[in-house]
């Protein structure tokens, strides 16, 4: 092998090693193992809450439970047992064991972890951030800011005195950020609190106020998983990115905040994390209807597979009409006023027709629906028509005056059932299986030449 080939092979090997270290090792995170043992169990679960995630850890008959946390870097969390809680810190690679007496949770908790991290647990549950008294917001901003700085310096001295950098330098970095941004948020609240406390309705924030806030608006990859940092950065995006006339709804506000972050945060890791948490919060609170602009922004800028998976999980939880899911429920009435729900039709496939008396395309499907029902008479399927008429009287008049096939019920307009299926237009057809699970949320119309083949392929129909 000549020297040039050796050099080329060495270069390739070194390059691949660099790529692995720079992109593979840094991005991979070791799982966190948490085990719990409870004596005198008084609750069936232990709950861990961090960021936007709630993890329920079931306890067996012996009071033992365990959970593996994945894709976590370093986060503050709360561990709940019943209504009581303790603060904990989760760092990738941790092996944590928590034990306590269920009858005396607060006093009996024992925290065990490698590397002396019991000291961090003790710090988190013994040291409290010093509040800045609300009445101090009556001071001029410069004086209030100086007071906040003193409080922050005091807490930093306490953190340093615990010498936790000997246990986990990463914790000290994150905790320093938590202290810093907790007090930065106090400064941010001044614009709201000062007029109220000082009874000064003429107050308007000046440049010094905004300049002070901007000093804290720094992209820091070490703090992207810290709640206090994220909340502050999101509020900065709202404050500087949302004009009043552009943010009339929560969704509008989310979009203008996302646009601001996309345009002004250069650090890609911070940008992706903030955009992802904004998208998740919007979906969790308001669902997934009419969020195309959000999906465009998220799909363009959030490329990290872990963040994408976290968003998809929240999105799918709202996607109630996925095949295989139990059908969203309804409450609808027949001509005699008897109420029905999805459960009343279990045991057979259910072909649902969402329609209304005023809908021309709906009425054009009726002869095909009648023919389909006749052909499948005696088969394991029910044909159910749900009227979305706003006026029940209109539906009653048509049902009583014309021969109608199948089961006729009045659902009404604006139902959660119709919203869950995103049935913005009618007619809309749905097929459920005998267990009440969704087979097809956008089923073929009765007039489709393919519908019989589709139905015949269903097992047991």
C-alpha positions as CSV (number, residue, x, y, z in Angstrom):
1,X,0.0,0.0,0.0
2,X,1.6,3.3,-1.0
3,X,1.9,6.3,1.3
4,X,-0.8,8.3,-0.5
5,X,-3.4,5.5,-0.1
6,X,-2.4,5.2,3.6
7,X,-2.9,9.0,4.1
8,X,-6.3,8.9,2.3
9,X,-7.5,6.0,4.4
10,X,-6.3,7.7,7.6
11,X,-8.0,10.9,6.5
12,X,-11.3,9.1,5.9
13,X,-11.2,7.3,9.2
14,X,-10.4,10.5,11.1
15,X,-13.2,12.3,9.3
16,X,-15.7,9.6,10.1
17,X,-14.6,9.6,13.7
18,X,-15.0,13.4,13.8
19,X,-18.5,13.1,12.3
20,X,-19.5,10.5,14.8
21,X,-18.3,12.5,17.7
22,X,-19.7,15.8,16.5
23,X,-23.1,14.5,15.4
24,X,-23.6,11.1,16.7
25,X,-22.2,11.1,20.2
26,X,-23.3,14.6,21.1
27,X,-26.8,14.1,19.9
28,X,-27.3,10.7,21.5
29,X,-28.5,10.8,25.1
30,X,-28.2,8.0,27.6
31,X,-31.5,6.8,29.1
32,X,-32.5,7.8,32.6
33,X,-33.6,4.9,34.9
34,X,-35.9,5.8,37.7
35,X,-37.2,3.2,40.2
36,X,-39.6,3.8,43.1
37,X,-40.4,1.8,46.1
38,X,-43.3,2.8,48.4
39,X,-44.1,1.3,51.8
40,X,-47.7,1.6,53.0
41,X,-48.9,2.5,49.6
42,X,-51.8,5.0,49.6
43,X,-51.8,5.9,45.9
44,X,-51.5,3.7,42.8
45,X,-49.1,5.9,40.9
46,X,-46.1,8.2,41.2
47,X,-46.2,11.1,38.7
48,X,-43.2,12.9,37.2
49,X,-43.8,16.3,35.5
50,X,-41.3,18.1,33.4
51,X,-41.7,20.7,30.7
52,X,-44.9,19.8,28.8
53,X,-44.7,16.1,29.8
54,X,-46.6,14.2,32.5
55,X,-45.4,10.6,33.2
56,X,-47.5,8.3,35.4
57,X,-45.5,5.5,36.9
58,X,-47.8,2.6,38.1
59,X,-47.0,1.0,41.4
60,X,-47.5,-2.8,41.7
61,X,-48.9,-4.6,44.8
62,X,-45.5,-4.3,46.5
63,X,-45.3,-0.5,45.9
64,X,-42.6,-0.9,43.2
65,X,-42.5,1.1,40.0
66,X,-40.0,2.1,37.4
67,X,-39.7,4.2,34.3
68,X,-37.1,4.8,31.6
69,X,-36.8,8.4,30.4
70,X,-35.5,8.9,26.9
71,X,-34.2,11.9,24.9
72,X,-33.8,14.0,28.0
73,X,-30.7,16.1,28.4
74,X,-31.0,17.8,31.8
75,X,-34.2,19.1,33.3
76,X,-35.8,20.1,36.5
77,X,-38.8,18.0,37.3
78,X,-41.4,17.5,40.0
79,X,-42.2,14.1,41.5
80,X,-45.8,13.9,42.9
81,X,-47.3,11.3,45.2
82,X,-51.0,12.2,45.7
83,X,-51.0,16.0,46.3
84,X,-47.5,16.2,47.7
85,X,-44.4,16.7,45.6
86,X,-40.6,16.9,45.7
87,X,-38.2,18.6,43.3
88,X,-35.8,16.4,41.4
89,X,-33.2,16.9,38.6
90,X,-33.0,14.5,35.7
91,X,-29.7,14.2,33.8
92,X,-29.0,11.8,30.9
93,X,-27.4,8.6,32.2
94,X,-28.8,8.9,35.7
95,X,-29.7,5.8,37.7
96,X,-32.1,7.1,40.4
97,X,-33.9,5.2,43.2
98,X,-36.5,6.9,45.3
99,X,-38.2,5.3,48.3
100,X,-40.6,6.6,50.9
101,X,-43.5,5.8,53.2
102,X,-46.8,6.4,51.5
103,X,-48.3,7.6,54.7
104,X,-45.6,10.2,55.3
105,X,-44.3,11.1,51.8
106,X,-42.7,14.5,52.6
107,X,-40.7,13.4,55.6
108,X,-39.7,9.9,54.6
109,X,-38.4,10.4,51.0
110,X,-35.0,8.9,50.4
111,X,-33.2,9.8,47.2
112,X,-30.3,7.6,45.9
113,X,-28.2,8.2,42.8
114,X,-24.7,7.7,41.6
115,X,-22.1,10.4,41.9
116,X,-23.3,12.0,45.1
117,X,-26.4,13.6,43.4
118,X,-28.3,13.2,46.7
119,X,-26.8,16.6,47.4
120,X,-28.6,18.1,44.4
121,X,-31.9,16.6,45.6
122,X,-31.3,18.2,49.1
123,X,-30.5,21.6,47.5
124,X,-33.6,21.6,45.4
125,X,-35.9,20.8,48.3
126,X,-34.2,23.0,50.9
127,X,-33.3,26.2,49.0
128,X,-36.1,28.5,47.8
129,X,-35.7,31.3,45.3
130,X,-36.1,34.6,47.2
131,X,-39.2,36.5,46.0
132,X,-39.0,40.2,45.1
133,X,-42.0,41.7,47.1
134,X,-44.7,42.8,44.8
135,X,-45.0,46.2,46.5
136,X,-41.5,47.0,45.3
137,X,-42.9,47.3,41.8
138,X,-44.0,50.8,42.9
139,X,-40.4,51.9,42.7
140,X,-39.0,53.5,39.5
141,X,-37.7,50.8,37.1
142,X,-34.0,51.5,37.7
143,X,-34.5,51.0,41.5
144,X,-36.6,47.9,41.0
145,X,-34.1,46.4,38.6
146,X,-31.3,47.1,41.1
147,X,-33.2,45.3,43.8
148,X,-33.8,42.3,41.5
149,X,-30.1,42.2,40.7
150,X,-29.3,42.0,44.4
151,X,-31.8,39.1,44.9
152,X,-30.2,37.3,42.0
153,X,-26.7,37.8,43.3
154,X,-27.8,36.5,46.7
155,X,-29.1,33.3,45.1
156,X,-26.0,32.8,43.0
157,X,-23.9,33.0,46.2
158,X,-26.0,30.4,47.9
159,X,-25.7,28.1,44.8
160,X,-21.9,28.5,44.8
161,X,-21.7,27.8,48.5
162,X,-23.3,24.3,48.0
163,X,-20.3,23.4,45.8
164,X,-22.5,21.4,43.4
165,X,-20.1,21.8,40.6
166,X,-18.2,18.9,42.2
167,X,-21.3,16.7,41.8
168,X,-22.6,17.9,38.4
169,X,-21.3,20.9,36.5
170,X,-24.2,20.5,34.1
171,X,-26.7,21.0,37.0
172,X,-24.9,24.2,38.1
173,X,-25.1,25.5,34.5
174,X,-28.8,24.8,34.3
175,X,-29.5,26.0,37.8
176,X,-27.6,29.2,37.2
177,X,-29.9,29.7,34.2
178,X,-33.0,29.0,36.2
179,X,-32.0,31.6,38.8
180,X,-31.1,34.1,36.1
181,X,-34.3,33.8,34.1
182,X,-36.6,33.6,37.1
183,X,-35.4,37.1,38.1
184,X,-35.4,38.2,34.4
185,X,-39.1,37.3,34.4
186,X,-39.6,39.6,37.4
187,X,-38.2,42.4,35.4
188,X,-40.5,41.6,32.5
189,X,-43.5,41.7,34.8
190,X,-42.7,45.2,35.9
191,X,-44.6,46.8,32.9
192,X,-47.8,45.0,34.1
193,X,-47.2,45.3,37.9
194,X,-46.1,48.9,38.2
195,X,-49.3,50.6,37.0
196,X,-51.3,48.4,39.4
197,X,-49.1,48.7,42.5
198,X,-48.2,52.4,42.0
199,X,-51.8,53.2,40.8
200,X,-50.2,55.0,37.9
201,X,-52.3,54.5,34.8
202,X,-50.1,56.9,32.8
203,X,-47.0,54.6,33.0
204,X,-45.6,53.4,29.7
205,X,-42.4,51.3,29.5
206,X,-39.4,53.3,28.2
207,X,-36.3,52.3,26.2
208,X,-34.4,51.4,29.4
209,X,-37.0,48.8,30.2
210,X,-36.8,47.2,26.8
211,X,-33.1,47.4,26.7
212,X,-32.8,45.6,30.0
213,X,-35.1,42.8,28.8
214,X,-33.1,42.4,25.6
215,X,-29.9,41.8,27.5
216,X,-31.4,38.5,28.7
217,X,-32.7,37.5,25.3
218,X,-29.6,35.4,24.4
219,X,-29.6,32.1,22.5
220,X,-28.1,29.5,24.9
221,X,-28.1,25.9,23.9
222,X,-27.3,24.8,27.5
223,X,-30.7,26.2,28.6
224,X,-33.0,25.1,25.9
225,X,-34.6,22.4,28.1
226,X,-35.1,24.9,31.0
227,X,-38.7,26.0,31.5
228,X,-37.8,29.5,32.9
229,X,-35.5,30.1,29.9
230,X,-38.1,29.0,27.3
231,X,-40.9,31.0,28.9
232,X,-38.8,34.1,28.9
233,X,-37.7,33.7,25.3
234,X,-41.3,33.0,24.2
235,X,-42.4,36.2,25.9
236,X,-39.7,38.2,24.2
237,X,-41.0,36.8,20.9
238,X,-44.5,37.9,21.8
239,X,-43.5,41.3,23.1
240,X,-41.3,42.2,20.1
241,X,-42.9,40.0,17.4
242,X,-46.7,40.5,17.8
243,X,-48.5,43.6,16.9
244,X,-51.8,44.1,18.7
245,X,-53.8,44.0,15.5
246,X,-52.1,40.8,14.4
247,X,-52.6,38.8,17.5
248,X,-56.3,38.8,18.1
249,X,-56.5,35.0,18.8
250,X,-54.2,32.6,20.6
251,X,-53.4,31.0,17.2
252,X,-52.5,34.3,15.7
253,X,-50.2,35.0,18.7
254,X,-48.5,31.6,18.3
255,X,-47.8,32.3,14.6
256,X,-46.3,35.7,15.1
257,X,-44.1,34.4,17.9
258,X,-43.0,31.5,15.7
259,X,-42.2,33.9,12.8
260,X,-40.2,36.1,15.2
261,X,-38.2,33.2,16.5
262,X,-37.6,31.9,13.0
263,X,-36.3,35.3,11.8
264,X,-34.3,36.4,14.9
265,X,-32.8,33.3,16.6
266,X,-29.7,32.3,14.7
267,X,-28.7,29.4,16.9
268,X,-30.4,26.4,15.2
269,X,-30.8,24.3,18.3
270,X,-32.5,27.0,20.3
271,X,-34.6,28.0,17.3
272,X,-35.9,24.5,16.9
273,X,-36.6,23.9,20.6
274,X,-38.6,27.2,20.9
275,X,-40.6,26.6,17.8
276,X,-41.3,23.0,18.8
277,X,-42.6,24.0,22.3
278,X,-44.8,26.7,20.8
279,X,-46.3,24.3,18.3
280,X,-46.9,21.7,21.0
281,X,-48.5,24.1,23.4
282,X,-50.9,25.4,20.6
283,X,-51.9,21.8,19.7
284,X,-52.3,20.7,23.3
285,X,-54.6,23.6,24.2
286,X,-56.5,24.2,21.0
287,X,-56.3,21.1,18.8
288,X,-55.3,20.7,15.2
289,X,-58.0,22.3,13.1
290,X,-56.9,25.1,10.7
291,X,-53.2,25.1,11.7
292,X,-51.7,24.9,8.2
293,X,-49.4,27.9,8.8
294,X,-48.1,26.4,12.0
295,X,-47.4,23.1,10.2
296,X,-45.6,25.0,7.5
297,X,-43.3,26.8,10.0
298,X,-42.8,23.7,12.1
299,X,-42.1,21.5,9.1
300,X,-39.6,23.9,7.6
301,X,-37.5,24.8,10.6
302,X,-37.9,21.8,13.1
303,X,-35.7,19.1,11.6
304,X,-34.5,17.3,14.7
305,X,-36.0,13.8,14.7
306,X,-36.5,13.8,18.5
307,X,-38.4,17.1,18.4
308,X,-40.4,16.0,15.4
309,X,-41.4,12.9,17.2
310,X,-42.5,14.8,20.3
311,X,-44.7,17.1,18.2
312,X,-46.1,14.2,16.3
313,X,-47.1,12.5,19.5
314,X,-49.1,15.6,20.7
315,X,-50.6,16.0,17.2
316,X,-51.7,12.4,16.9
317,X,-53.3,12.6,20.4
318,X,-55.6,15.2,18.8
319,X,-56.1,13.3,15.6
320,X,-59.1,11.5,16.9
321,X,-60.2,10.3,13.5
322,X,-57.2,8.0,12.9
323,X,-58.1,4.5,11.7
324,X,-57.9,2.1,14.6
325,X,-58.9,4.7,17.2
326,X,-62.2,4.3,19.1
327,X,-64.7,6.6,17.4
328,X,-65.4,9.9,18.9
329,X,-68.8,9.7,20.5
330,X,-72.1,11.5,19.7
331,X,-75.5,12.0,21.2
332,X,-78.3,12.0,18.7
333,X,-82.1,11.6,18.9
334,X,-84.6,9.6,16.9
335,X,-88.1,10.9,15.9
336,X,-89.5,9.9,19.3
337,X,-86.8,11.7,21.2
338,X,-84.8,8.7,22.3
339,X,-81.1,9.4,22.6
340,X,-78.4,7.2,21.0
341,X,-74.6,7.1,21.3
342,X,-71.9,5.1,19.4
343,X,-72.1,2.4,22.0
344,X,-75.7,1.6,21.0
345,X,-74.4,0.4,17.6
346,X,-71.6,-1.9,18.6
347,X,-71.6,-5.4,17.4
348,X,-71.9,-4.5,13.7
349,X,-70.1,-2.4,11.2
350,X,-71.6,1.0,11.1
351,X,-71.8,3.1,7.9
352,X,-72.5,6.7,8.9
353,X,-73.9,9.4,6.7
354,X,-73.5,12.9,7.9
355,X,-76.0,15.0,5.9
356,X,-78.6,17.8,6.1
357,X,-82.0,18.4,4.4
358,X,-80.7,21.6,2.7
359,X,-77.6,19.8,1.2
360,X,-78.2,19.0,-2.5
361,X,-75.2,16.5,-2.8
362,X,-76.5,14.7,0.3
363,X,-79.9,14.2,-1.3
364,X,-78.4,13.0,-4.5
365,X,-76.6,10.2,-2.6
366,X,-79.9,8.9,-1.0
367,X,-81.0,6.6,-3.8
368,X,-77.5,5.0,-3.9
369,X,-77.6,4.7,-0.1
370,X,-81.0,3.0,-0.3
371,X,-79.8,0.6,-2.9
372,X,-76.6,-0.2,-0.9
373,X,-78.6,-0.9,2.2
374,X,-80.9,-3.3,0.3
375,X,-78.0,-5.2,-1.1
376,X,-76.4,-5.6,2.3
377,X,-79.6,-6.5,4.1
378,X,-78.9,-9.4,6.5
379,X,-75.1,-8.7,6.6
380,X,-73.2,-7.5,9.6
381,X,-73.6,-3.8,9.0
382,X,-75.9,-0.9,10.1
383,X,-76.6,2.1,8.0
384,X,-76.9,5.2,10.1
385,X,-77.8,8.7,8.9
386,X,-77.0,11.6,11.2
387,X,-78.6,14.9,10.4
388,X,-76.6,18.0,11.0
389,X,-79.6,20.3,10.5
390,X,-79.6,23.3,12.8
391,X,-83.4,23.1,13.0
392,X,-84.7,19.7,14.2
393,X,-88.1,20.6,12.7
394,X,-86.6,20.6,9.2
395,X,-85.2,17.1,9.7
396,X,-88.4,15.8,11.2
397,X,-90.5,17.1,8.4
398,X,-88.4,15.4,5.8
399,X,-88.1,12.1,7.7
400,X,-91.8,11.9,8.3
401,X,-92.8,12.9,4.8
402,X,-90.5,10.8,2.7
403,X,-89.5,7.1,2.8
404,X,-86.0,7.1,4.4
405,X,-83.8,4.1,4.7
406,X,-81.6,3.0,7.6
407,X,-81.6,4.5,11.1
408,X,-82.4,8.2,11.1
409,X,-81.1,10.4,13.9
410,X,-80.8,14.1,14.5
411,X,-77.3,15.2,15.6
412,X,-77.5,18.9,15.1
413,X,-74.9,21.5,13.9
414,X,-71.5,22.2,15.5
415,X,-71.3,18.8,17.3
416,X,-68.0,17.6,18.7
417,X,-68.5,14.4,16.7
418,X,-68.5,16.3,13.4
419,X,-65.6,18.5,14.6
420,X,-63.5,15.4,15.6
421,X,-63.9,14.0,12.1
422,X,-63.1,17.3,10.5
423,X,-66.3,16.9,8.5
424,X,-66.4,20.6,7.4
425,X,-68.3,19.6,4.2
426,X,-71.2,17.2,3.8
427,X,-72.1,14.6,2.8
428,X,-69.4,12.9,4.8
429,X,-69.3,9.2,5.3
430,X,-67.6,7.1,8.0
431,X,-67.1,3.4,8.6
432,X,-66.8,1.9,12.1
433,X,-66.0,-1.7,12.9
434,X,-68.1,-3.8,15.3
435,X,-66.0,-2.6,18.3
436,X,-66.8,1.0,17.5
437,X,-63.3,1.7,16.1
438,X,-62.6,3.7,13.0
439,X,-62.1,1.8,9.8
440,X,-62.3,4.8,7.5
441,X,-62.9,8.4,8.6
442,X,-63.5,9.5,5.0
443,X,-65.4,6.5,3.6
444,X,-66.4,6.1,0.0
445,X,-69.8,7.5,-1.0
446,X,-72.7,5.2,-1.7
447,X,-72.4,6.2,-5.4
448,X,-68.8,5.1,-5.6
449,X,-68.3,2.1,-7.9
450,X,-65.6,0.9,-5.5
451,X,-67.6,0.8,-2.3
452,X,-68.9,-2.7,-2.6
453,X,-65.4,-4.1,-3.0
454,X,-64.3,-2.1,0.0
455,X,-67.0,-3.3,2.2
456,X,-66.7,-6.9,1.1
457,X,-63.0,-6.9,2.1
458,X,-63.9,-6.1,5.7
459,X,-63.5,-9.2,7.9
460,X,-66.8,-10.6,9.3
461,X,-69.0,-8.3,7.2
